[in-house]
Amino acid sequence: MLIEKHGEPTPVPANGSHRYTNSEQAAVREQMLRMLSHSLFRNSKRYPPLFRFVVESALQDQTDPLKERLLGVQVFGREPDYDTNLDPIVRYTAGEVRKRIAQYYHLPEHQGELRIELPSGSYVAEFHFPAAMPAPEPVAPVAAPVAPSRARVPLRSRWFLGGIVCLAALAAVMLWQKPWQSRSALDRFWSPVFSSNDPVSICLAPPVLVSSFNSPDGTAQRGSLESNDASARRIGAIGYGDAITLARITGLLQAKGRLYRFSDQSHLDLADMKQGPVVLIGGFNNAWTVRLTNRLRFVLVFEKATATQWIRDNRNPNRRDWSVHWAAGGPDNGEDYAVISRFFDPNTGRLVVAIAGITGIGTLAAGEFVTDNRLTEALASRAPANWEHRNFQIVLATRIIQGSDAMPRIVATHFW
């Protein structure tokens, strides 16, 4: 365990242990709690326990390096003989902890703090104490000024001076907020995501076998896996609509300087989704979209008996306007539909943006809508005041023309 003070590393005893003074232990624990209260850690149930354990083990002068199995048993409640290869929870969690530590200290406001590190390939915490700051020079006490008598500042002068102060404060606020520069509709749509310092999680459907009779988003449930068509033999394909939407979203986040990560639904759990805003791409093929939006007003529905998919309005459940019926060669009409949901989810405590078409064409149209300011202006023109601070859903319709989407149009909205 490396101890660093005043810019020079302190020698470590030969056995690798070090007895920390009470003040050193207090400083480390204070820093640990400061880090655990940050959004990088506080919304997770998995990362803080491991972080606490390795820090406390280092402070307690442990001479033996921590082993993966010991951490699995004592931190995550695994059986003593559990298979660490089949259950790599310790390695995965330690990697995430290291990443969040690096992100924490990358922020300028934390760069001068005591550093707690978890080196790669080790579960032994290291502490780097900041160089001691020189004590401030004593300042000679200054006598408090004698308050002027009321007679020296006439009432009219006090009102005049007060007015100048108020006008100056108002001017400063206006210069900071720049109310004459209205934000674009696209910025207002994504404002809760752009305003967060946490990485954005982008969740995709996993790659699947693509059949010529599949829906355009690549889901196999509508197609025939025994088809003789050559396209049925392609494995590991991501739906075209999902892939293009992913490219649009990541391009937008990069342009705004936002951190993001993406994975398919099978590698993303609820704990991960608590770490920052979440973008879900895909409809029926994305289980997280179905789970997190199934209690909203507009939901995706599939009726297997009639091979029909539609967007149901839970306030008018008998309505079937926004539906796609599947024939032998694919959808039998030239319309597709999508629902865009932006809401704060009680399961994750985070903002969720779900971009879900009935087919991949609908997802493609929705992805275009949420990344094109000209299209989001249509939403702003019919939205209530301060809509960017509210939850909402949008139902879109688009024409399918030669396997691609036409300009999407709004057919319904709901704000709450």
VENGINOR-V33702 format. One record per pair of residues at least 6 apart in sequence whose ideal C-beta (glycine too) atoms are under 6 Angstrom apart, sorted by the first residue. I is the first residue (numbers start at 1). J is the second residue. D is the distance in Angstrom with one decimal. If there is no record, write none. Layout:
# VENGINOR-V33702
i=I j=J d=D
i=I j=J d=D
This chain:
# VENGINOR-V33702
i=1 j=18 d=5.5
i=1 j=58 d=5.3
i=1 j=126 d=5.3
i=2 j=126 d=4.6
i=3 j=10 d=4.2
i=3 j=18 d=6.0
i=4 j=128 d=4.4
i=4 j=129 d=5.8
i=5 j=129 d=4.9
i=6 j=131 d=4.9
i=6 j=132 d=5.5
i=7 j=131 d=4.7
i=15 j=63 d=5.4
i=17 j=61 d=5.0
i=17 j=63 d=4.8
i=19 j=61 d=5.5
i=20 j=59 d=5.9
i=25 j=59 d=5.2
i=27 j=114 d=5.7
i=28 j=127 d=5.5
i=31 j=114 d=4.4
i=32 j=55 d=5.1
i=35 j=104 d=5.8
i=36 j=48 d=5.2
i=38 j=104 d=6.0
i=39 j=198 d=5.4
i=40 j=100 d=4.3
i=40 j=103 d=5.8
i=40 j=104 d=5.6
i=41 j=47 d=5.7
i=41 j=48 d=5.4
i=43 j=274 d=4.1
i=44 j=271 d=5.6
i=45 j=271 d=5.7
i=46 j=93 d=5.5
i=46 j=271 d=5.2
i=47 j=96 d=5.9
i=47 j=97 d=5.3
i=49 j=75 d=5.2
i=50 j=75 d=5.3
i=50 j=93 d=5.1
i=50 j=97 d=5.9
i=51 j=97 d=5.4
i=53 j=75 d=5.1
i=54 j=123 d=5.7
i=54 j=125 d=4.6
i=55 j=125 d=5.1
i=57 j=66 d=6.0
i=58 j=125 d=4.1
i=65 j=124 d=5.4
i=66 j=123 d=3.9
i=68 j=84 d=5.4
i=68 j=90 d=4.7
i=71 j=90 d=4.7
i=72 j=78 d=4.1
i=72 j=90 d=5.0
i=73 j=80 d=5.6
i=76 j=89 d=5.5
i=97 j=118 d=6.0
i=98 j=118 d=5.3
i=104 j=110 d=5.7
i=112 j=130 d=6.0
i=114 j=129 d=5.6
i=114 j=130 d=5.9
i=115 j=128 d=3.9
i=116 j=127 d=5.9
i=117 j=126 d=4.5
i=118 j=125 d=5.7
i=184 j=373 d=5.0
i=185 j=373 d=5.9
i=185 j=376 d=4.1
i=185 j=377 d=4.6
i=185 j=380 d=3.9
i=186 j=373 d=4.0
i=186 j=376 d=4.8
i=188 j=388 d=3.9
i=189 j=376 d=5.1
i=191 j=388 d=5.0
i=192 j=351 d=4.7
i=193 j=277 d=4.6
i=194 j=256 d=5.4
i=196 j=277 d=5.5
i=198 j=276 d=3.1
i=199 j=259 d=4.1
i=199 j=260 d=5.9
i=199 j=261 d=5.6
i=199 j=276 d=5.0
i=200 j=258 d=5.9
i=200 j=260 d=4.2
i=200 j=276 d=5.8
i=200 j=277 d=5.0
i=201 j=261 d=6.0
i=201 j=273 d=5.8
i=201 j=278 d=4.9
i=202 j=260 d=5.9
i=202 j=262 d=3.6
i=202 j=279 d=4.7
i=203 j=265 d=5.7
i=203 j=268 d=5.2
i=203 j=280 d=5.1
i=203 j=288 d=5.3
i=204 j=242 d=5.7
i=204 j=264 d=5.1
i=204 j=281 d=5.3
i=205 j=282 d=4.4
i=205 j=285 d=3.8
i=205 j=286 d=4.6
i=206 j=264 d=3.9
i=206 j=266 d=5.5
i=207 j=236 d=4.4
i=207 j=237 d=5.8
i=207 j=238 d=5.3
i=208 j=218 d=5.7
i=208 j=220 d=5.2
i=209 j=220 d=5.3
i=209 j=235 d=5.5
i=210 j=218 d=5.1
i=210 j=231 d=5.8
i=210 j=234 d=5.1
i=210 j=237 d=4.6
i=211 j=223 d=3.2
i=211 j=224 d=5.8
i=211 j=225 d=6.0
i=211 j=227 d=5.2
i=211 j=232 d=4.4
i=212 j=227 d=5.4
i=212 j=229 d=3.7
i=212 j=231 d=4.8
i=213 j=223 d=3.9
i=213 j=224 d=5.0
i=214 j=220 d=6.0
i=214 j=222 d=5.8
i=214 j=223 d=3.6
i=215 j=222 d=5.0
i=215 j=359 d=4.5
i=216 j=359 d=4.6
i=216 j=360 d=3.7
i=216 j=361 d=5.0
i=217 j=239 d=3.8
i=217 j=241 d=5.2
i=217 j=285 d=5.6
i=217 j=359 d=5.5
i=217 j=360 d=2.9
i=217 j=363 d=5.8
i=218 j=237 d=5.7
i=218 j=239 d=3.5
i=219 j=285 d=4.4
i=222 j=326 d=5.3
i=239 j=360 d=4.5
i=240 j=360 d=5.6
i=241 j=360 d=3.1
i=241 j=363 d=3.9
i=241 j=364 d=3.8
i=242 j=281 d=5.3
i=242 j=282 d=5.2
i=244 j=364 d=5.7
i=245 j=281 d=5.1
i=245 j=355 d=6.0
i=245 j=363 d=5.7
i=245 j=367 d=3.0
i=246 j=281 d=5.9
i=248 j=367 d=5.0
i=248 j=371 d=4.3
i=249 j=279 d=5.9
i=252 j=371 d=5.2
i=253 j=260 d=4.9
i=265 j=286 d=5.8
i=265 j=287 d=5.1
i=265 j=288 d=5.2
i=273 j=348 d=4.6
i=274 j=348 d=5.1
i=277 j=350 d=5.8
i=277 j=351 d=4.6
i=278 j=350 d=5.8
i=278 j=352 d=4.8
i=279 j=353 d=4.8
i=280 j=286 d=5.7
i=280 j=288 d=5.4
i=280 j=289 d=4.6
i=280 j=354 d=4.3
i=281 j=355 d=5.4
i=282 j=363 d=6.0
i=283 j=289 d=5.9
i=283 j=300 d=5.1
i=283 j=356 d=3.5
i=283 j=357 d=5.5
i=289 j=354 d=5.0
i=289 j=356 d=5.0
i=292 j=345 d=5.5
i=292 j=352 d=5.8
i=293 j=341 d=5.3
i=293 j=354 d=5.4
i=296 j=341 d=5.9
i=297 j=314 d=5.3
i=297 j=393 d=6.0
i=297 j=414 d=4.9
i=298 j=311 d=5.5
i=298 j=339 d=4.7
i=298 j=393 d=4.9
i=298 j=395 d=5.6
i=299 j=312 d=5.4
i=301 j=310 d=5.6
i=301 j=312 d=4.7
i=302 j=309 d=4.9
i=307 j=326 d=4.3
i=308 j=323 d=5.6
i=308 j=325 d=4.9
i=309 j=324 d=5.2
i=309 j=358 d=4.9
i=310 j=320 d=5.7
i=310 j=322 d=5.6
i=310 j=323 d=3.4
i=311 j=322 d=4.2
i=311 j=337 d=5.4
i=311 j=339 d=5.3
i=311 j=395 d=5.9
i=313 j=319 d=5.2
i=322 j=337 d=4.2
i=324 j=331 d=4.8
i=324 j=358 d=4.8
i=325 j=332 d=5.3
i=334 j=399 d=5.7
i=334 j=400 d=5.1
i=336 j=358 d=5.8
i=336 j=359 d=5.3
i=336 j=361 d=4.4
i=336 j=362 d=4.2
i=336 j=398 d=5.5
i=336 j=400 d=5.5
i=337 j=358 d=5.2
i=337 j=362 d=5.5
i=337 j=397 d=5.4
i=338 j=357 d=3.9
i=338 j=362 d=3.7
i=338 j=365 d=5.7
i=338 j=366 d=3.9
i=338 j=396 d=4.6
i=339 j=356 d=5.6
i=339 j=395 d=5.3
i=340 j=355 d=5.8
i=340 j=366 d=5.3
i=340 j=394 d=4.5
i=341 j=354 d=4.3
i=341 j=393 d=4.8
i=342 j=353 d=5.0
i=342 j=392 d=5.8
i=343 j=352 d=5.9
i=343 j=391 d=3.9
i=344 j=351 d=5.6
i=345 j=352 d=4.6
i=355 j=366 d=4.6
i=355 j=367 d=5.7
i=357 j=363 d=3.5
i=357 j=366 d=5.7
i=361 j=400 d=5.3
i=361 j=405 d=5.0
i=364 j=405 d=5.0
i=365 j=396 d=5.9
i=365 j=398 d=4.0
i=365 j=405 d=4.1
i=365 j=408 d=4.0
i=366 j=396 d=5.8
i=369 j=375 d=4.6
i=369 j=408 d=5.1
i=378 j=410 d=5.8
i=384 j=415 d=5.7
i=390 j=415 d=5.1
i=391 j=416 d=5.2
i=392 j=415 d=4.5
i=393 j=414 d=4.8
i=394 j=410 d=5.9
i=394 j=413 d=5.4
i=395 j=411 d=5.1
i=395 j=412 d=4.0
i=396 j=408 d=4.5
i=397 j=409 d=5.6
i=397 j=411 d=4.9
i=398 j=405 d=4.5
i=398 j=406 d=5.5
i=398 j=408 d=4.6
i=399 j=406 d=3.9
